[in-house]
Every structure is written in structure tokens, then in C-alpha cells.
């Protein structure tokens, strides 16, 4: 059926927007793209995930998780999709699917609650997924230098850190551009094993 | 452990998907999504019309209507305001009956080439 159909399949790149609860993920996705809620209906399994028996599916609890989802159309053949990762720990199981094939991630940080972004940083580091850290400069929050944040997060020197304002389209664009340029720089680099 | 789903086998649903029964999904039943398959970034396109029987559910037909041009699974779910898991089940039905074609994204860890990345940077700057 390929013949006769002129519509090409676009190249679609996936970027994750991660960080702690309330750090501005929704705001950032909304600032740079047309944001829409995406519902995922997930089965909440208990600890015995490895021994799942399909016959037990009907007895499992399910939950609906709403994710932020935005699309930036670069041109007809190239689209960028943004996915805000669920901010609550119990939704970790969603991350692997979201991270699959992702170009990279933006980890948003709030210097008042810097530890909230540790799990996201760990997650992407361990999987070798390129990421940048955007320090969302909330009103009233004390400003820290980029190097102070780098030190507090124990980040590798090549991981870009930017001060940003998640409400600002221009600022959000700059964070995304920094990520894509970071990915480009890493091209050809062997994936490091930590 | 290996448990084949009932009915026609297709590779897009793995063991984790569980039994796939159409009304079960669209009538509010729950299904475990096939992780890593039916990727959110996969694109689907409806096939030529009038081939085979009409799909049974209005949601199936809504998907076909929305997929006249290539559309990403995530966009479909958002456009139709349906949970991704339900959309995946419906897409499985449509795939099994040949009503849609599916284009999986490139495998994980295969980054796009520099030209694409440059186009993204330039495109973002121009936003």
C-alpha cells in the first residue's frame, strides 16, 4: 500500500521533560508547544512484577495517569514531541516506555528543592540518555550559580546547565536548543558506562 | 514464561498485553499496554478504504478517520481523548484486519544524523 500514497512518515523526535513535582514541567511544555493532556491507563502491579500471571489481570488495580504532551512542528517532515514525565514516584514504571528511543531529556530543577531532581538525573545518567539541566528561576528563589548547582548535583562537566524561566517561550526554546546541541556533540562518542 | 494471546497472532502485542478482546477495551475494560511496542512515536496510516469489513466500534472508525494522513500514536490518543492503552488495543484490531499500516520509530539509541539535529535547532530558533 506504499505506492500511490504521497504522505510521508515524518521524522519524530522525542524529548522528555523531567524533574520533581511542581517544578514547572507543565509550564515549560506549554510555553514552547501546543500542549495537550495524554491519558495513559496503567496497571498498577504489586511487587511480584517478575512473576506476573495474565490470569490475574482482572484483579489488578489500574489508574489513569495524565501526562503533559506537546508537539512542535519543525516542518512537514520533522516534528518534536515533548513528554512531561509523571512527577510522582509511583509512576516510575511509565518512564521506561517514555525513555525508549528518546533523543534526550530536560531535567528541570528548583534550587529550593534541588533533591527533587536527583531521581531524574540518576535515571538518565544510568541509561546513557543525554540530558541538560534547566534551573527554573522561580520568583523569590535565591539564585545560585550554575557551577554551584553542578556541584550540588554532582554532574559531569559536559552536562549543560542553564538558568531558565519555564514560563518563557524564548527561555524554553533555549533549553531545548541546548539539549539538541548537546546530543549533536555526543554523536560518535561511545556510550559511557558508569 | 510465554503465553500467546488468543486469536490471530501479531507481533505488535507481546505477552504483557494480555488477552485482547475488542469490546473489552472500548467498553471501559482495562488492558495492560505492551511496553515498548505500539510506541507513542509510532505512526499509523489508514489503508485504502472499502477493503474488508467495516470495523465494529465507532472508536475504530474515528481512528481511521484521523489516520488518513500519518499520525503518531500519541497524537491519536490525545486527539480522540482516549487512554493510550485503549488506543493500542484498537490499533491492534485495525492492524490485524489490515485497515492501517504501522511505522515504528527507529530503534532506541539510534540517534538522528547531524542534518536532522541542525534542522531541529534552526527550527526551534525560528519558532
Interface residues (C-beta under 8 A of the other chain):
Chain A: X1 X5 X7 X8 X9 X10 X11 X12 X13 X14 X32 X36 X37 X38 X39 X40 X41 X42 X43 X52 X54 X57 X60 X62 X64 X69 X71 X72 X74 X75 X78 X79 X80 X81 X83 X96 X97 X98 X100 X101 X103 X128 X169 X173 X176 X177 X180 X181 X183 X184 X187 X191
Chain B: X3 X15 X16 X18 X19 X30 X31 X32 X33 X35 X36 X39 X40 X41 X43 X45 X47 X48 X69 X70 X72 X74 X75 X77 X78 X81 X82 X83 X84 X85 X86 X101 X103 X105 X106 X107 X108 X109 X110 X111 X112 X113 X114 X116 X117 X118 X119 X120 X121 X123 X124 X125 X127
